[in-house]
Amino acid sequence: MTYEILSITDAARGLKYYTVKISDTYDKKLKMPDNSTQAEIDAVVDDELEKERIEDERKATMDKAIEEAYAPLEVRNGTSE
C-alpha cells in the first residue's frame, strides 16, 4: 500500500488528524493517537480501503439490480428476440 501523509494536525484528547493522500484523486483524514507507528497507520489505511472496496461492490450490485428491475419484461425473462 502506497500513500503519503500530507499533514498532521492536533485533535482533542491527545489525538492527531493524519491527512493521507491515497491516490491522485483520493485523500482520507484519519484520527489516531499522537504516537502512532507506521505499521498502525498502514493497518488503518488498509482497513479504510477495504471498507471502501466493499461499499463500492455493494453499490455496483445494487445498481445492477435496479437496472435489471427497470428492464423490459422480455429482457428480464430472456425471451427478447
mmCIF file of the C-alpha atoms, coordinates in Angstrom:
data_MODEL
# 
_entry.id   MODEL 
# 
loop_
_atom_site.group_PDB 
_atom_site.id 
_atom_site.type_symbol 
_atom_site.label_atom_id 
_atom_site.label_alt_id 
_atom_site.label_comp_id 
_atom_site.label_asym_id 
_atom_site.label_entity_id 
_atom_site.label_seq_id 
_atom_site.pdbx_PDB_ins_code 
_atom_site.Cartn_x 
_atom_site.Cartn_y 
_atom_site.Cartn_z 
_atom_site.occupancy 
_atom_site.B_iso_or_equiv 
_atom_site.pdbx_formal_charge 
_atom_site.auth_seq_id 
_atom_site.auth_comp_id 
_atom_site.auth_asym_id 
_atom_site.auth_atom_id 
_atom_site.pdbx_PDB_model_num 
ATOM 1  C CA . MET A 1 1  ? 0.000   0.000   0.000   1.00 0.00 ? 1  MET A CA 1 
ATOM 2  C CA . THR A 1 2  ? 1.491   3.294   -1.109  1.00 0.00 ? 2  THR A CA 1 
ATOM 3  C CA . TYR A 1 3  ? 0.275   6.514   0.427   1.00 0.00 ? 3  TYR A CA 1 
ATOM 4  C CA . GLU A 1 4  ? 1.632   9.844   1.570   1.00 0.00 ? 4  GLU A CA 1 
ATOM 5  C CA . ILE A 1 5  ? 0.909   11.699  4.811   1.00 0.00 ? 5  ILE A CA 1 
ATOM 6  C CA . LEU A 1 6  ? 0.027   15.229  3.732   1.00 0.00 ? 6  LEU A CA 1 
ATOM 7  C CA . SER A 1 7  ? -0.445  16.782  7.152   1.00 0.00 ? 7  SER A CA 1 
ATOM 8  C CA . ILE A 1 8  ? -0.688  16.062  10.851  1.00 0.00 ? 8  ILE A CA 1 
ATOM 9  C CA . THR A 1 9  ? -2.812  18.387  12.982  1.00 0.00 ? 9  THR A CA 1 
ATOM 10 C CA . ASP A 1 10 ? -3.920  18.399  16.606  1.00 0.00 ? 10 ASP A CA 1 
ATOM 11 C CA . ALA A 1 11 ? -7.211  16.860  17.644  1.00 0.00 ? 11 ALA A CA 1 
ATOM 12 C CA . ALA A 1 12 ? -8.901  16.578  21.038  1.00 0.00 ? 12 ALA A CA 1 
ATOM 13 C CA . ARG A 1 13 ? -7.754  14.281  23.858  1.00 0.00 ? 13 ARG A CA 1 
ATOM 14 C CA . GLY A 1 14 ? -4.154  13.830  22.709  1.00 0.00 ? 14 GLY A CA 1 
ATOM 15 C CA . LEU A 1 15 ? -5.101  12.571  19.262  1.00 0.00 ? 15 LEU A CA 1 
ATOM 16 C CA . LYS A 1 16 ? -3.897  13.760  15.867  1.00 0.00 ? 16 LYS A CA 1 
ATOM 17 C CA . TYR A 1 17 ? -5.575  14.089  12.492  1.00 0.00 ? 17 TYR A CA 1 
ATOM 18 C CA . TYR A 1 18 ? -3.499  12.471  9.765   1.00 0.00 ? 18 TYR A CA 1 
ATOM 19 C CA . THR A 1 19 ? -4.465  13.636  6.274   1.00 0.00 ? 19 THR A CA 1 
ATOM 20 C CA . VAL A 1 20 ? -3.352  10.844  3.979   1.00 0.00 ? 20 VAL A CA 1 
ATOM 21 C CA . LYS A 1 21 ? -3.106  11.001  0.178   1.00 0.00 ? 21 LYS A CA 1 
ATOM 22 C CA . ILE A 1 22 ? -4.014  7.528   -1.063  1.00 0.00 ? 22 ILE A CA 1 
ATOM 23 C CA . SER A 1 23 ? -4.206  8.308   -4.783  1.00 0.00 ? 23 SER A CA 1 
ATOM 24 C CA . ASP A 1 24 ? -4.194  11.341  -7.067  1.00 0.00 ? 24 ASP A CA 1 
ATOM 25 C CA . THR A 1 25 ? -7.917  11.774  -6.510  1.00 0.00 ? 25 THR A CA 1 
ATOM 26 C CA . TYR A 1 26 ? -8.432  10.378  -3.008  1.00 0.00 ? 26 TYR A CA 1 
ATOM 27 C CA . ASP A 1 27 ? -7.428  11.888  0.363   1.00 0.00 ? 27 ASP A CA 1 
ATOM 28 C CA . LYS A 1 28 ? -8.565  10.495  3.702   1.00 0.00 ? 28 LYS A CA 1 
ATOM 29 C CA . LYS A 1 29 ? -8.480  12.113  7.146   1.00 0.00 ? 29 LYS A CA 1 
ATOM 30 C CA . LEU A 1 30 ? -7.694  9.684   9.978   1.00 0.00 ? 30 LEU A CA 1 
ATOM 31 C CA . LYS A 1 31 ? -7.962  10.423  13.703  1.00 0.00 ? 31 LYS A CA 1 
ATOM 32 C CA . MET A 1 32 ? -5.300  8.448   15.581  1.00 0.00 ? 32 MET A CA 1 
ATOM 33 C CA . PRO A 1 33 ? -3.092  8.601   18.677  1.00 0.00 ? 33 PRO A CA 1 
ATOM 34 C CA . ASP A 1 34 ? -0.215  11.088  18.545  1.00 0.00 ? 34 ASP A CA 1 
ATOM 35 C CA . ASN A 1 35 ? 2.452   8.376   18.719  1.00 0.00 ? 35 ASN A CA 1 
ATOM 36 C CA . SER A 1 36 ? 1.021   6.095   16.005  1.00 0.00 ? 36 SER A CA 1 
ATOM 37 C CA . THR A 1 37 ? 3.596   3.904   14.298  1.00 0.00 ? 37 THR A CA 1 
ATOM 38 C CA . GLN A 1 38 ? 3.925   3.460   10.559  1.00 0.00 ? 38 GLN A CA 1 
ATOM 39 C CA . ALA A 1 39 ? 2.540   -0.082  10.899  1.00 0.00 ? 39 ALA A CA 1 
ATOM 40 C CA . GLU A 1 40 ? -0.565  1.212   12.721  1.00 0.00 ? 40 GLU A CA 1 
ATOM 41 C CA . ILE A 1 41 ? -1.168  3.848   10.051  1.00 0.00 ? 41 ILE A CA 1 
ATOM 42 C CA . ASP A 1 42 ? -0.696  1.184   7.347   1.00 0.00 ? 42 ASP A CA 1 
ATOM 43 C CA . ALA A 1 43 ? -3.265  -1.049  9.049   1.00 0.00 ? 43 ALA A CA 1 
ATOM 44 C CA . VAL A 1 44 ? -5.841  1.753   9.331   1.00 0.00 ? 44 VAL A CA 1 
ATOM 45 C CA . VAL A 1 45 ? -5.339  2.844   5.706   1.00 0.00 ? 45 VAL A CA 1 
ATOM 46 C CA . ASP A 1 46 ? -5.696  -0.776  4.517   1.00 0.00 ? 46 ASP A CA 1 
ATOM 47 C CA . ASP A 1 47 ? -8.840  -1.203  6.623   1.00 0.00 ? 47 ASP A CA 1 
ATOM 48 C CA . GLU A 1 48 ? -10.370 2.002   5.239   1.00 0.00 ? 48 GLU A CA 1 
ATOM 49 C CA . LEU A 1 49 ? -9.595  0.939   1.672   1.00 0.00 ? 49 LEU A CA 1 
ATOM 50 C CA . GLU A 1 50 ? -11.172 -2.466  2.289   1.00 0.00 ? 50 GLU A CA 1 
ATOM 51 C CA . LYS A 1 51 ? -14.327 -0.798  3.637   1.00 0.00 ? 51 LYS A CA 1 
ATOM 52 C CA . GLU A 1 52 ? -14.461 1.430   0.550   1.00 0.00 ? 52 GLU A CA 1 
ATOM 53 C CA . ARG A 1 53 ? -13.982 -1.590  -1.752  1.00 0.00 ? 53 ARG A CA 1 
ATOM 54 C CA . ILE A 1 54 ? -16.826 -3.477  -0.054  1.00 0.00 ? 54 ILE A CA 1 
ATOM 55 C CA . GLU A 1 55 ? -19.086 -0.419  -0.282  1.00 0.00 ? 55 GLU A CA 1 
ATOM 56 C CA . ASP A 1 56 ? -18.259 0.012   -3.981  1.00 0.00 ? 56 ASP A CA 1 
ATOM 57 C CA . GLU A 1 57 ? -19.089 -3.661  -4.642  1.00 0.00 ? 57 GLU A CA 1 
ATOM 58 C CA . ARG A 1 58 ? -22.365 -3.339  -2.747  1.00 0.00 ? 58 ARG A CA 1 
ATOM 59 C CA . LYS A 1 59 ? -23.265 -0.212  -4.713  1.00 0.00 ? 59 LYS A CA 1 
ATOM 60 C CA . ALA A 1 60 ? -22.432 -1.904  -8.036  1.00 0.00 ? 60 ALA A CA 1 
ATOM 61 C CA . THR A 1 61 ? -24.602 -4.901  -7.089  1.00 0.00 ? 61 THR A CA 1 
ATOM 62 C CA . MET A 1 62 ? -27.457 -2.603  -6.109  1.00 0.00 ? 62 MET A CA 1 
ATOM 63 C CA . ASP A 1 63 ? -27.117 -0.564  -9.315  1.00 0.00 ? 63 ASP A CA 1 
ATOM 64 C CA . LYS A 1 64 ? -27.223 -3.757  -11.381 1.00 0.00 ? 64 LYS A CA 1 
ATOM 65 C CA . ALA A 1 65 ? -30.340 -4.965  -9.535  1.00 0.00 ? 65 ALA A CA 1 
ATOM 66 C CA . ILE A 1 66 ? -32.055 -1.626  -10.119 1.00 0.00 ? 66 ILE A CA 1 
ATOM 67 C CA . GLU A 1 67 ? -31.094 -1.673  -13.803 1.00 0.00 ? 67 GLU A CA 1 
ATOM 68 C CA . GLU A 1 68 ? -32.472 -5.202  -14.170 1.00 0.00 ? 68 GLU A CA 1 
ATOM 69 C CA . ALA A 1 69 ? -35.668 -4.270  -12.330 1.00 0.00 ? 69 ALA A CA 1 
ATOM 70 C CA . TYR A 1 70 ? -36.351 -1.490  -14.818 1.00 0.00 ? 70 TYR A CA 1 
ATOM 71 C CA . ALA A 1 71 ? -35.516 -3.625  -17.866 1.00 0.00 ? 71 ALA A CA 1 
ATOM 72 C CA . PRO A 1 72 ? -38.436 -4.648  -20.087 1.00 0.00 ? 72 PRO A CA 1 
ATOM 73 C CA . LEU A 1 73 ? -40.088 -7.923  -19.130 1.00 0.00 ? 73 LEU A CA 1 
ATOM 74 C CA . GLU A 1 74 ? -38.786 -9.650  -22.266 1.00 0.00 ? 74 GLU A CA 1 
ATOM 75 C CA . VAL A 1 75 ? -35.204 -8.827  -21.344 1.00 0.00 ? 75 VAL A CA 1 
ATOM 76 C CA . ARG A 1 76 ? -35.640 -9.994  -17.753 1.00 0.00 ? 76 ARG A CA 1 
ATOM 77 C CA . ASN A 1 77 ? -37.178 -13.307 -18.886 1.00 0.00 ? 77 ASN A CA 1 
ATOM 78 C CA . GLY A 1 78 ? -34.656 -13.805 -21.675 1.00 0.00 ? 78 GLY A CA 1 
ATOM 79 C CA . THR A 1 79 ? -37.379 -14.021 -24.304 1.00 0.00 ? 79 THR A CA 1 
ATOM 80 C CA . SER A 1 80 ? -36.432 -10.982 -26.386 1.00 0.00 ? 80 SER A CA 1 
ATOM 81 C CA . GLU A 1 81 ? -35.511 -11.515 -29.995 1.00 0.00 ? 81 GLU A CA 1 
# 
